[in-house]
Each structure stands twice: as C-alpha cells, then as structure tokens.
C-alpha cells in the first residue's frame, strides 16, 4: 500500500529528549515497530502462532524468543494435580478450619523439604 506506519512514543518523556543521549535508540532498528508495521498475508497464516515466529525468527529474533516463552504451555497438568492432592491430604475432617495462607505455608514447606 505504500502507507507509512504512524510514529508512536517509545516511552514517557520522549518529547523532552535532545537526541544526543546515549540511551536512546535508532527508530530503524526497533524490532517491535518493524513487526507492528509489517503487512501479513492472512491466507498463508497457520493456526499455530509458533509457526509464524519460527518462520520470522531471523527478522525478529528478540520477539521470536519472547513469543516462544509466552506460547509454550506445559503438555500435562500433573504438577497442578499433585498440588491439589497434597492439599487434600492436609485438609482433613480435623483441619477444615485451616486458613488458606496457612495451607500455602504447609504446602511450601512440604515441597521445600522434598527437594532437599
């Protein structure tokens, strides 16, 4: 389309910078701006967002790493199930009035001592 992407502020107070400060960065090298301005062909996009980042990891290396961390989900829920099972073993008929913070403390101590 040839339209340029509108310039956005990078951080609060940018309008007061002189351009001579060493902590400022070049607009042409901003990965996020390049990604936001990129035109995507929606017909070729996969349902899996990790496929996009795998194909574009050379153009957007930092964003690709962040996307992999965000979209990586554990395949099982075994850890959560183990936690519920442990909580069920602690909260018995005799301990029905235990406070949630106290239960968290007991679960933490049990997990801490199991790793030693």
MOPAC internal coordinates of N, CA, C and O (Angstrom, degrees):
PM7 1SCF
backbone

  N    0.0000 0     0.00 0     0.00 0    0    0    0
  C    1.4488 1     0.00 0     0.00 0    1    0    0
  C    1.5219 1   111.60 1     0.00 0    2    1    0
  O    1.2310 1   119.54 1   155.99 1    3    2    1
  N    1.3039 1   118.48 1   -24.01 1    3    2    1
  C    1.4521 1   122.55 1   178.30 1    5    3    2
  C    1.5151 1   113.85 1    79.10 1    6    5    3
  O    1.2310 1   119.82 1  -177.24 1    7    6    5
  N    1.3470 1   117.95 1     2.76 1    7    6    5
  C    1.4601 1   120.52 1   178.83 1    9    7    6
  C    1.5229 1   109.17 1   -78.22 1   10    9    7
  O    1.2310 1   121.19 1   -40.01 1   11   10    9
  N    1.3288 1   115.32 1   139.99 1   11   10    9
  C    1.4526 1   117.87 1   176.76 1   13   11   10
  C    1.5217 1   109.23 1   -88.16 1   14   13   11
  O    1.2310 1   121.70 1   -32.03 1   15   14   13
  N    1.3071 1   114.35 1   147.97 1   15   14   13
  C    1.4561 1   120.56 1  -179.90 1   17   15   14
  C    1.5235 1   108.95 1   -74.46 1   18   17   15
  O    1.2310 1   119.39 1   -44.01 1   19   18   17
  N    1.3287 1   118.77 1   135.99 1   19   18   17
  C    1.4689 1   119.31 1   179.93 1   21   19   18
  C    1.5278 1   110.91 1   -64.84 1   22   21   19
  O    1.2310 1   120.70 1   -38.45 1   23   22   21
  N    1.3236 1   116.26 1   141.55 1   23   22   21
  C    1.4533 1   121.91 1  -178.67 1   25   23   22
  C    1.5213 1   109.61 1   -75.40 1   26   25   23
  O    1.2310 1   120.96 1   -47.02 1   27   26   25
  N    1.3186 1   115.77 1   132.98 1   27   26   25
  C    1.4553 1   121.50 1   178.86 1   29   27   26
  C    1.5214 1   109.05 1  -113.34 1   30   29   27
  O    1.2310 1   120.86 1   -25.19 1   31   30   29
  N    1.3192 1   115.95 1   154.81 1   31   30   29
  C    1.4638 1   120.14 1   175.47 1   33   31   30
  C    1.5149 1   109.81 1   -71.16 1   34   33   31
  O    1.2310 1   120.94 1   -41.64 1   35   34   33
  N    1.3020 1   115.81 1   138.36 1   35   34   33
  C    1.4530 1   120.95 1   178.81 1   37   35   34
  C    1.5201 1   111.81 1   -83.84 1   38   37   35
  O    1.2310 1   120.27 1   143.56 1   39   38   37
  N    1.3017 1   117.08 1   -36.44 1   39   38   37
  C    1.4423 1   121.13 1  -176.83 1   41   39   38
  C    1.5168 1   109.25 1  -157.25 1   42   41   39
  O    1.2310 1   121.24 1   -18.28 1   43   42   41
  N    1.3102 1   115.23 1   161.72 1   43   42   41
  C    1.4540 1   121.17 1  -179.51 1   45   43   42
  C    1.5257 1   110.27 1   -63.18 1   46   45   43
  O    1.2310 1   119.81 1   -46.61 1   47   46   45
  N    1.3146 1   117.97 1   133.39 1   47   46   45
  C    1.4512 1   122.67 1   177.55 1   49   47   46
  C    1.5074 1   114.22 1    88.52 1   50   49   47
  O    1.2310 1   119.44 1  -170.96 1   51   50   49
  N    1.3286 1   118.67 1     9.04 1   51   50   49
  C    1.4638 1   121.93 1  -177.94 1   53   51   50
  C    1.5246 1   111.55 1   -60.32 1   54   53   51
  O    1.2310 1   120.88 1   147.37 1   55   54   53
  N    1.3461 1   115.92 1   -32.63 1   55   54   53
  C    1.4584 1   118.77 1  -177.23 1   57   55   54
  C    1.5309 1   112.31 1   -67.11 1   58   57   55
  O    1.2310 1   120.04 1   165.53 1   59   58   57
  N    1.3346 1   117.54 1   -14.47 1   59   58   57
  C    1.4644 1   121.01 1  -179.61 1   61   59   58
  C    1.5270 1   113.18 1   -94.91 1   62   61   59
  O    1.2310 1   119.91 1   174.18 1   63   62   61
  N    1.3047 1   117.77 1    -5.82 1   63   62   61
  C    1.4631 1   120.96 1  -179.28 1   65   63   62
  C    1.5265 1   110.16 1   -74.28 1   66   65   63
  O    1.2310 1   121.00 1   -29.79 1   67   66   65
  N    1.3332 1   115.70 1   150.21 1   67   66   65
  C    1.4605 1   121.06 1  -177.20 1   69   67   66
  C    1.5194 1   112.82 1   -91.85 1   70   69   67
  O    1.2310 1   120.04 1   160.28 1   71   70   69
  N    1.3160 1   117.53 1   -19.72 1   71   70   69
  C    1.4548 1   120.59 1  -175.96 1   73   71   70
  C    1.5153 1   111.86 1    95.91 1   74   73   71
  O    1.2310 1   119.59 1   173.15 1   75   74   73
  N    1.3243 1   118.38 1    -6.85 1   75   74   73
  C    1.4572 1   122.36 1  -179.58 1   77   75   74
  C    1.5222 1   112.73 1  -101.91 1   78   77   75
  O    1.2310 1   119.72 1   178.88 1   79   78   77
  N    1.3027 1   118.13 1    -1.12 1   79   78   77
  C    1.4555 1   121.50 1  -176.05 1   81   79   78
  C    1.5265 1   108.93 1   -81.18 1   82   81   79
  O    1.2310 1   120.34 1   -42.44 1   83   82   81
  N    1.3155 1   116.95 1   137.56 1   83   82   81
  C    1.4616 1   120.85 1  -173.66 1   85   83   82
  C    1.5221 1   113.12 1   -72.79 1   86   85   83
  O    1.2310 1   119.28 1   161.08 1   87   86   85
  N    1.3315 1   118.98 1   -18.92 1   87   86   85
  C    1.4520 1   119.05 1  -178.34 1   89   87   86
  C    1.5247 1   113.02 1   -85.16 1   90   89   87
  O    1.2310 1   119.88 1   178.19 1   91   90   89
  N    1.3154 1   117.83 1    -1.81 1   91   90   89
  C    1.4553 1   119.92 1   175.01 1   93   91   90
  C    1.5210 1   108.51 1   -79.60 1   94   93   91
  O    1.2310 1   120.48 1   -21.56 1   95   94   93
  N    1.3279 1   116.69 1   158.44 1   95   94   93
  C    1.4489 1   119.67 1  -177.80 1   97   95   94
  C    1.5121 1   110.36 1  -127.52 1   98   97   95
  O    1.2310 1   121.55 1   -16.89 1   99   98   97
  N    1.3126 1   114.64 1   163.11 1   99   98   97
  C    1.4579 1   121.93 1  -175.63 1  101   99   98
  C    1.5186 1   110.58 1   -76.93 1  102  101   99
  O    1.2310 1   120.14 1   -45.94 1  103  102  101
  N    1.3196 1   117.34 1   134.06 1  103  102  101
  C    1.4591 1   122.70 1  -179.41 1  105  103  102
  C    1.5255 1   111.19 1   -63.55 1  106  105  103
  O    1.2310 1   119.79 1   146.28 1  107  106  105
  N    1.3349 1   118.01 1   -33.72 1  107  106  105
  C    1.4573 1   121.31 1  -178.02 1  109  107  106
  C    1.5238 1   112.25 1   -69.71 1  110  109  107
  O    1.2310 1   119.99 1   158.58 1  111  110  109
  N    1.3226 1   117.62 1   -21.42 1  111  110  109
  C    1.4533 1   121.46 1  -175.95 1  113  111  110
  C    1.5256 1   112.24 1  -100.27 1  114  113  111
  O    1.2310 1   119.56 1  -171.16 1  115  114  113
  N    1.3199 1   118.45 1     8.84 1  115  114  113
  C    1.4545 1   121.62 1  -177.12 1  117  115  114
  C    1.5315 1   109.67 1   -83.28 1  118  117  115
  O    1.2310 1   121.36 1   -68.80 1  119  118  117
  N    1.3242 1   115.00 1   111.20 1  119  118  117
  C    1.4551 1   121.74 1  -176.43 1  121  119  118
  C    1.5219 1   112.35 1   -63.54 1  122  121  119
  O    1.2310 1   120.23 1   138.23 1  123  122  121
  N    1.3061 1   117.16 1   -41.77 1  123  122  121
  C    1.4584 1   121.13 1  -179.03 1  125  123  122
  C    1.5269 1   111.21 1   -63.42 1  126  125  123
  O    1.2310 1   120.30 1   136.71 1  127  126  125
  N    1.3228 1   117.02 1   -43.29 1  127  126  125
  C    1.4714 1   120.26 1   178.76 1  129  127  126
  C    1.5252 1   111.03 1   -63.40 1  130  129  127
  O    1.2310 1   120.58 1   138.88 1  131  130  129
  N    1.3351 1   116.50 1   -41.12 1  131  130  129
  C    1.4674 1   119.76 1   178.85 1  133  131  130
  C    1.5270 1   110.66 1   -63.48 1  134  133  131
  O    1.2310 1   120.50 1   140.38 1  135  134  133
  N    1.3354 1   116.64 1   -39.62 1  135  134  133
  C    1.4608 1   120.63 1   178.69 1  137  135  134
  C    1.5296 1   110.76 1   -66.45 1  138  137  135
  O    1.2310 1   120.16 1   135.07 1  139  138  137
  N    1.3267 1   117.31 1   -44.93 1  139  138  137
  C    1.4606 1   120.61 1  -178.78 1  141  139  138
  C    1.5189 1   112.53 1   -65.56 1  142  141  139
  O    1.2310 1   120.03 1   150.53 1  143  142  141
  N    1.3216 1   117.56 1   -29.47 1  143  142  141
  C    1.4655 1   121.72 1  -179.99 1  145  143  142
  C    1.5331 1   112.56 1   -87.57 1  146  145  143
  O    1.2310 1   120.04 1   170.37 1  147  146  145
  N    1.3196 1   117.53 1    -9.63 1  147  146  145
  C    1.4691 1   121.56 1  -176.16 1  149  147  146
  C    1.5303 1   110.05 1   -69.77 1  150  149  147
  O    1.2310 1   121.43 1   -46.30 1  151  150  149
  N    1.3129 1   114.87 1   133.70 1  151  150  149
  C    1.4666 1   121.13 1   175.21 1  153  151  150
  C    1.5234 1   108.55 1   -89.34 1  154  153  151
  O    1.2310 1   120.06 1   -53.22 1  155  154  153
  N    1.3128 1   117.49 1   126.78 1  155  154  153
  C    1.4586 1   121.82 1  -176.77 1  157  155  154
  C    1.5213 1   110.90 1  -106.13 1  158  157  155
  O    1.2310 1   121.04 1   -38.74 1  159  158  157
  N    1.3211 1   115.63 1   141.26 1  159  158  157
  C    1.4553 1   121.55 1   174.00 1  161  159  158
  C    1.5300 1   107.12 1   -86.87 1  162  161  159
  O    1.2310 1   120.40 1   -77.11 1  163  162  161
  N    1.3134 1   116.83 1   102.89 1  163  162  161
  C    1.4601 1   121.35 1  -173.36 1  165  163  162
  C    1.5252 1   113.22 1   -68.57 1  166  165  163
  O    1.2310 1   119.88 1   160.95 1  167  166  165
  N    1.3232 1   117.84 1   -19.05 1  167  166  165
  C    1.4609 1   119.78 1   179.64 1  169  167  166
  C    1.5233 1   112.43 1   -73.18 1  170  169  167
  O    1.2310 1   120.14 1   154.65 1  171  170  169
  N    1.3325 1   117.34 1   -25.35 1  171  170  169
  C    1.4614 1   120.83 1  -178.12 1  173  171  170
  C    1.5283 1   113.40 1   -99.30 1  174  173  171
  O    1.2310 1   119.73 1  -176.85 1  175  174  173
  N    1.3280 1   118.12 1     3.15 1  175  174  173
  C    1.4606 1   120.27 1  -178.47 1  177  175  174
  C    1.5250 1   111.35 1   -78.06 1  178  177  175
  O    1.2310 1   121.35 1   -40.85 1  179  178  177
  N    1.3114 1   115.03 1   139.15 1  179  178  177
  C    1.4617 1   121.99 1   177.52 1  181  179  178
  C    1.5284 1   109.46 1   -85.33 1  182  181  179
  O    1.2310 1   120.67 1   -18.17 1  183  182  181
  N    1.3186 1   116.33 1   161.83 1  183  182  181
  C    1.4674 1   120.56 1   175.06 1  185  183  182
  C    1.5216 1   111.29 1   -72.05 1  186  185  183
  O    1.2310 1   120.36 1   157.91 1  187  186  185
  N    1.3112 1   116.92 1   -22.09 1  187  186  185
  C    1.4585 1   122.34 1  -179.13 1  189  187  186
  C    1.5248 1   109.28 1   -90.92 1  190  189  187
  O    1.2310 1   119.18 1   -65.33 1  191  190  189
  N    1.3409 1   119.16 1   114.67 1  191  190  189
  C    1.4589 1   120.33 1  -179.28 1  193  191  190
  C    1.5269 1   113.70 1   -64.45 1  194  193  191
  O    1.2310 1   120.18 1   155.97 1  195  194  193
  N    1.3255 1   117.27 1   -24.03 1  195  194  193
  C    1.4623 1   119.56 1   179.36 1  197  195  194
  C    1.5290 1   111.82 1   -67.21 1  198  197  195
  O    1.2310 1   120.31 1   153.55 1  199  198  197
  N    1.3330 1   117.01 1   -26.45 1  199  198  197
  C    1.4674 1   119.80 1   176.01 1  201  199  198
  C    1.5238 1   110.82 1   -63.58 1  202  201  199
  O    1.2310 1   120.52 1   138.05 1  203  202  201
  N    1.3340 1   116.60 1   -41.95 1  203  202  201
  C    1.4699 1   120.39 1   178.50 1  205  203  202
  C    1.5219 1   110.50 1   -60.74 1  206  205  203
  O    1.2310 1   120.56 1   132.99 1  207  206  205
  N    1.3295 1   116.53 1   -47.01 1  207  206  205
  C    1.4693 1   119.65 1  -176.96 1  209  207  206
  C    1.5152 1   111.71 1   -69.93 1  210  209  207
  O    1.2310 1   119.86 1   149.97 1  211  210  209
  N    1.3240 1   117.87 1   -30.03 1  211  210  209
  C    1.4666 1   120.30 1   175.63 1  213  211  210
  C    1.5274 1   110.49 1   -66.04 1  214  213  211
  O    1.2310 1   120.67 1   139.70 1  215  214  213
  N    1.3307 1   116.33 1   -40.30 1  215  214  213
  C    1.4651 1   120.94 1  -179.91 1  217  215  214
  C    1.5236 1   113.09 1   -74.45 1  218  217  215
  O    1.2310 1   119.88 1   157.40 1  219  218  217
  N    1.3226 1   117.83 1   -22.60 1  219  218  217
  C    1.4653 1   121.49 1  -176.18 1  221  219  218
  C    1.5209 1   113.58 1  -115.43 1  222  221  219
  O    1.2310 1   120.12 1  -161.26 1  223  222  221
  N    1.3337 1   117.38 1    18.74 1  223  222  221
  C    1.4685 1   119.35 1  -176.19 1  225  223  222
  C    1.5351 1   112.97 1   -69.42 1  226  225  223
  O    1.2310 1   119.61 1   158.45 1  227  226  225
  N    1.3100 1   118.34 1   -21.55 1  227  226  225
  C    1.4711 1   119.93 1   177.08 1  229  227  226
  C    1.5248 1   110.09 1   -76.52 1  230  229  227
  O    1.2310 1   120.62 1   140.56 1  231  230  229
  N    1.3329 1   116.42 1   -39.44 1  231  230  229
  C    1.4604 1   120.75 1  -179.99 1  233  231  230
  C    1.5345 1   111.72 1   -74.35 1  234  233  231
  O    1.2310 1   120.30 1   144.09 1  235  234  233
  N    1.3357 1   117.03 1   -35.91 1  235  234  233
  C    1.4658 1   121.88 1  -178.19 1  237  235  234
  C    1.5317 1   110.12 1  -128.92 1  238  237  235
  O    1.2310 1   119.08 1  -107.95 1  239  238  237
  N    1.3326 1   119.36 1    72.05 1  239  238  237
  C    1.4677 1   120.08 1  -173.45 1  241  239  238
  C    1.5260 1   114.40 1   -66.03 1  242  241  239
  O    1.2310 1   119.72 1   139.03 1  243  242  241
  N    1.3117 1   118.14 1   -40.97 1  243  242  241
  C    1.4685 1   120.46 1  -178.13 1  245  243  242
  C    1.5214 1   110.64 1   -71.34 1  246  245  243
  O    1.2310 1   120.44 1   134.32 1  247  246  245
  N    1.3188 1   116.76 1   -45.68 1  247  246  245
  C    1.4623 1   120.30 1   179.49 1  249  247  246
  C    1.5257 1   111.35 1   -63.87 1  250  249  247
  O    1.2310 1   120.13 1   145.90 1  251  250  249
  N    1.3235 1   117.35 1   -34.10 1  251  250  249
  C    1.4669 1   120.87 1   178.41 1  253  251  250
  C    1.5262 1   110.30 1   -64.85 1  254  253  251
  O    1.2310 1   120.20 1   139.14 1  255  254  253
  N    1.3248 1   117.23 1   -40.86 1  255  254  253
  C    1.4736 1   120.35 1   178.19 1  257  255  254
  C    1.5194 1   110.92 1   -65.28 1  258  257  255
  O    1.2310 1   120.55 1   137.54 1  259  258  257
  N    1.3263 1   116.56 1   -42.46 1  259  258  257
  C    1.4704 1   120.58 1   179.14 1  261  259  258
  C    1.5286 1   109.99 1   -64.08 1  262  261  259
  O    1.2310 1   120.18 1   136.95 1  263  262  261
  N    1.3226 1   117.26 1   -43.05 1  263  262  261
  C    1.4644 1   121.33 1   179.93 1  265  263  262
  C    1.5265 1   111.29 1   -62.53 1  266  265  263
  O    1.2310 1   120.29 1   140.38 1  267  266  265
  N    1.3238 1   117.05 1   -39.62 1  267  266  265
  C    1.4648 1   119.97 1   178.27 1  269  267  266
  C    1.5176 1   111.37 1   -63.57 1  270  269  267
  O    1.2310 1   120.19 1   142.43 1  271  270  269
  N    1.3166 1   117.24 1   -37.57 1  271  270  269
  C    1.4677 1   120.52 1   177.58 1  273  271  270
  C    1.5243 1   111.25 1   -69.76 1  274  273  271
  O    1.2310 1   120.34 1   141.18 1  275  274  273
  N    1.3208 1   116.95 1   -38.82 1  275  274  273
  C    1.4625 1   120.41 1  -177.85 1  277  275  274
  C    1.5256 1   111.18 1   -72.13 1  278  277  275
  O    1.2310 1   120.30 1   136.13 1  279  278  277
  N    1.3310 1   117.04 1   -43.87 1  279  278  277
  C    1.4494 1   120.52 1  -174.78 1  281  279  278
  C    1.5178 1   113.96 1   -87.16 1  282  281  279
  O    1.2310 1   119.40 1   179.98 1  283  282  281
  N    1.3191 1   118.75 1    -0.02 1  283  282  281
  C    1.4580 1   121.21 1   177.58 1  285  283  282
  C    1.5236 1   108.93 1   -84.58 1  286  285  283
  O    1.2310 1   121.01 1   -64.40 1  287  286  285
  N    1.3026 1   115.68 1   115.60 1  287  286  285
  C    1.4599 1   121.93 1  -177.38 1  289  287  286
  C    1.5228 1   107.77 1  -119.63 1  290  289  287
  O    1.2310 1   119.79 1   -42.41 1  291  290  289
  N    1.3180 1   118.01 1   137.59 1  291  290  289
  C    1.4645 1   119.10 1   177.37 1  293  291  290
  C    1.5345 1   110.81 1   -57.56 1  294  293  291
  O    1.2310 1   120.73 1   -37.59 1  295  294  293
  N    1.3112 1   116.21 1   142.41 1  295  294  293
  C    1.4614 1   120.67 1  -176.93 1  297  295  294
  C    1.5193 1   112.52 1   -75.59 1  298  297  295
  O    1.2310 1   119.75 1   157.51 1  299  298  297
  N    1.3209 1   118.08 1   -22.49 1  299  298  297
  C    1.4537 1   120.82 1  -178.54 1  301  299  298
  C    1.5146 1   110.60 1  -125.08 1  302  301  299
  O    1.2310 1   121.70 1   -13.14 1  303  302  301
  N    1.3062 1   114.34 1   166.86 1  303  302  301
  C    1.4630 1   119.99 1   177.38 1  305  303  302
  C    1.5267 1   110.09 1  -112.43 1  306  305  303
  O    1.2310 1   120.21 1  -154.90 1  307  306  305
  N    1.3157 1   117.21 1    25.10 1  307  306  305
  C    1.4622 1   121.74 1  -175.82 1  309  307  306
  C    1.5216 1   112.25 1   -60.14 1  310  309  307
  O    1.2310 1   120.34 1   142.37 1  311  310  309
  N    1.3323 1   116.95 1   -37.63 1  311  310  309
  C    1.4685 1   119.89 1  -179.30 1  313  311  310
  C    1.5269 1   110.75 1   -64.01 1  314  313  311
  O    1.2310 1   120.44 1   136.58 1  315  314  313
  N    1.3112 1   116.77 1   -43.42 1  315  314  313
  C    1.4631 1   121.11 1   179.70 1  317  315  314
  C    1.5241 1   109.81 1   -66.24 1  318  317  315
  O    1.2310 1   120.71 1   137.36 1  319  318  317
  N    1.3242 1   116.25 1   -42.64 1  319  318  317
  C    1.4653 1   119.69 1   179.80 1  321  319  318
  C    1.5231 1   111.01 1   -62.95 1  322  321  319
  O    1.2310 1   120.40 1   141.86 1  323  322  321
  N    1.3332 1   116.84 1   -38.14 1  323  322  321
  C    1.4616 1   120.96 1   177.59 1  325  323  322
  C    1.5226 1   110.80 1   -62.89 1  326  325  323
  O    1.2310 1   120.72 1   139.47 1  327  326  325
  N    1.3374 1   116.22 1   -40.53 1  327  326  325
  C    1.4704 1   120.48 1   179.63 1  329  327  326
  C    1.5211 1   111.15 1   -64.71 1  330  329  327
  O    1.2310 1   120.02 1   136.71 1  331  330  329
  N    1.3383 1   117.57 1   -43.29 1  331  330  329
  C    1.4697 1   120.59 1   178.34 1  333  331  330
  C    1.5213 1   110.87 1   -64.19 1  334  333  331
  O    1.2310 1   120.86 1   141.19 1  335  334  333
  N    1.3291 1   115.96 1   -38.81 1  335  334  333
  C    1.4594 1   119.64 1   178.95 1  337  335  334
  C    1.5252 1   110.79 1   -64.18 1  338  337  335
  O    1.2310 1   120.53 1   136.90 1  339  338  337
  N    1.3267 1   116.58 1   -43.10 1  339  338  337
  C    1.4624 1   120.20 1   178.28 1  341  339  338
  C    1.5164 1   110.92 1   -63.50 1  342  341  339
  O    1.2310 1   120.40 1   138.12 1  343  342  341
  N    1.3302 1   116.84 1   -41.88 1  343  342  341
  C    1.4651 1   120.43 1   178.92 1  345  343  342
  C    1.5247 1   110.07 1   -63.89 1  346  345  343
  O    1.2310 1   120.28 1   141.57 1  347  346  345
  N    1.3297 1   117.07 1   -38.43 1  347  346  345
  C    1.4635 1   120.25 1   177.91 1  349  347  346
  C    1.5113 1   112.51 1   -65.51 1  350  349  347
  O    1.2310 1   120.27 1   149.19 1  351  350  349
  N    1.3296 1   117.10 1   -30.81 1  351  350  349
  C    1.4646 1   120.24 1   177.21 1  353  351  350
  C    1.5246 1   111.54 1   -73.83 1  354  353  351
  O    1.2310 1   120.16 1   154.11 1  355  354  353
  N    1.3059 1   117.30 1   -25.89 1  355  354  353
  C    1.4667 1   120.92 1  -179.61 1  357  355  354
  C    1.5261 1   110.95 1   -84.39 1  358  357  355
  O    1.2310 1   120.16 1   135.35 1  359  358  357
  N    1.3125 1   117.30 1   -44.65 1  359  358  357
  C    1.4634 1   121.40 1  -178.45 1  361  359  358
  C    1.5286 1   107.63 1   -85.19 1  362  361  359
  O    1.2310 1   121.20 1   -82.75 1  363  362  361
  N    1.3109 1   115.31 1    97.25 1  363  362  361
  C    1.4627 1   121.83 1   179.32 1  365  363  362
  C    1.5257 1   108.63 1  -109.45 1  366  365  363
  O    1.2310 1   120.71 1     4.19 1  367  366  365
  N    1.3276 1   116.25 1  -175.81 1  367  366  365
  C    1.4688 1   120.30 1   178.65 1  369  367  366
  C    1.5275 1   111.34 1   -59.46 1  370  369  367
  O    1.2310 1   120.67 1   148.55 1  371  370  369
  N    1.3184 1   116.32 1   -31.45 1  371  370  369
  C    1.4705 1   119.85 1  -177.81 1  373  371  370
  C    1.5246 1   111.43 1   -82.57 1  374  373  371
  O    1.2310 1   119.79 1   164.17 1  375  374  373
  N    1.3398 1   118.01 1   -15.83 1  375  374  373
  C    1.4729 1   121.09 1  -177.11 1  377  375  374
  C    1.5283 1   111.88 1  -120.24 1  378  377  375
  O    1.2310 1   119.58 1  -140.34 1  379  378  377
  N    1.2856 1   118.41 1    39.66 1  379  378  377
  C    1.4596 1   120.41 1  -177.85 1  381  379  378
  C    1.5234 1   112.98 1   -73.13 1  382  381  379
  O    1.2310 1   119.75 1   160.19 1  383  382  381
  N    1.3040 1   118.09 1   -19.81 1  383  382  381
  C    1.4708 1   120.97 1  -178.19 1  385  383  382
  C    1.5216 1   113.42 1   -96.42 1  386  385  383
  O    1.2310 1   120.04 1  -166.25 1  387  386  385
  N    1.3222 1   117.53 1    13.75 1  387  386  385
  C    1.4678 1   120.16 1  -179.98 1  389  387  386
  C    1.5311 1   109.44 1   -67.18 1  390  389  387
  O    1.2310 1   120.90 1   -44.13 1  391  390  389
  N    1.3122 1   115.88 1   135.87 1  391  390  389
  C    1.4666 1   121.41 1  -178.81 1  393  391  390
  C    1.5295 1   109.83 1   -75.79 1  394  393  391
  O    1.2310 1   120.18 1   -31.09 1  395  394  393
  N    1.3410 1   117.26 1   148.91 1  395  394  393
  C    1.4737 1   119.76 1   179.96 1  397  395  394
  C    1.5249 1   113.76 1   -57.41 1  398  397  395
  O    1.2310 1   120.11 1   142.56 1  399  398  397
  N    1.3300 1   117.40 1   -37.44 1  399  398  397
  C    1.4716 1   118.58 1   179.40 1  401  399  398
  C    1.5208 1   110.69 1   -66.67 1  402  401  399
  O    1.2310 1   120.49 1   142.48 1  403  402  401
  N    1.3191 1   116.67 1   -37.52 1  403  402  401
  C    1.4633 1   120.09 1   178.43 1  405  403  402
  C    1.5255 1   110.31 1   -67.56 1  406  405  403
  O    1.2310 1   120.54 1   141.23 1  407  406  405
  N    1.3325 1   116.58 1   -38.77 1  407  406  405
  C    1.4654 1   120.45 1   177.21 1  409  407  406
  C    1.5245 1   110.26 1   -62.98 1  410  409  407
  O    1.2310 1   120.04 1   137.01 1  411  410  409
  N    1.3194 1   117.52 1   -42.99 1  411  410  409
  C    1.4659 1   121.20 1   177.13 1  413  411  410
  C    1.5191 1   111.06 1   -60.38 1  414  413  411
  O    1.2310 1   120.59 1   139.03 1  415  414  413
  N    1.3230 1   116.48 1   -40.97 1  415  414  413
  C    1.4686 1   120.07 1   179.29 1  417  415  414
  C    1.5263 1   111.45 1   -63.41 1  418  417  415
  O    1.2310 1   120.50 1   136.83 1  419  418  417
  N    1.3297 1   116.65 1   -43.17 1  419  418  417
  C    1.4665 1   120.50 1   179.70 1  421  419  418
  C    1.5294 1   110.23 1   -64.82 1  422  421  419
  O    1.2310 1   120.34 1   136.28 1  423  422  421
  N    1.3347 1   116.96 1   -43.72 1  423  422  421
  C    1.4610 1   120.43 1   178.74 1  425  423  422
  C    1.5253 1   111.50 1   -62.96 1  426  425  423
  O    1.2310 1   120.65 1   139.68 1  427  426  425
  N    1.3293 1   116.36 1   -40.32 1  427  426  425
  C    1.4640 1   119.95 1   177.83 1  429  427  426
  C    1.5235 1   111.06 1   -62.37 1  430  429  427
  O    1.2310 1   120.68 1   133.17 1  431  430  429
  N    1.3404 1   116.31 1   -46.83 1  431  430  429
  C    1.4581 1   119.50 1  -178.74 1  433  431  430
  C    1.5408 1   111.18 1   -62.74 1  434  433  431
  O    1.2310 1   120.47 1   139.14 1  435  434  433
  N    1.3206 1   116.72 1   -40.86 1  435  434  433
  C    1.4711 1   119.56 1   178.46 1  437  435  434
  C    1.5274 1   110.99 1   -62.70 1  438  437  435
  O    1.2310 1   120.33 1   136.41 1  439  438  437
  N    1.3369 1   116.97 1   -43.59 1  439  438  437
  C    1.4705 1   118.91 1  -179.98 1  441  439  438
  C    1.5072 1   111.08 1   -68.99 1  442  441  439
  O    1.2310 1   120.19 1   145.03 1  443  442  441
  N    1.3360 1   117.25 1   -34.97 1  443  442  441
  C    1.4550 1   121.25 1  -179.97 1  445  443  442
  C    1.5289 1   110.50 1   -65.15 1  446  445  443
  O    1.2310 1   120.49 1   134.59 1  447  446  445
  N    1.3229 1   116.67 1   -45.41 1  447  446  445
  C    1.4585 1   120.05 1  -178.53 1  449  447  446
  C    1.5244 1   112.25 1   -73.61 1  450  449  447
  O    1.2310 1   119.78 1   157.08 1  451  450  449
  N    1.3174 1   118.02 1   -22.92 1  451  450  449
  C    1.4800 1   119.08 1   178.67 1  453  451  450
  C    1.5343 1   110.84 1   -74.58 1  454  453  451
  O    1.2310 1   119.73 1   157.25 1  455  454  453
  N    1.3392 1   118.12 1   -22.75 1  455  454  453
  C    1.4623 1   121.43 1   179.13 1  457  455  454
  C    1.5124 1   112.39 1   -84.81 1  458  457  455
  O    1.2310 1   119.71 1   166.32 1  459  458  457
  N    1.3163 1   118.16 1   -13.68 1  459  458  457
  C    1.4758 1   120.28 1  -178.81 1  461  459  458
  C    1.4848 1   112.83 1   -76.50 1  462  461  459
  O    1.2310 1   120.10 1   180.00 1  463  462  461

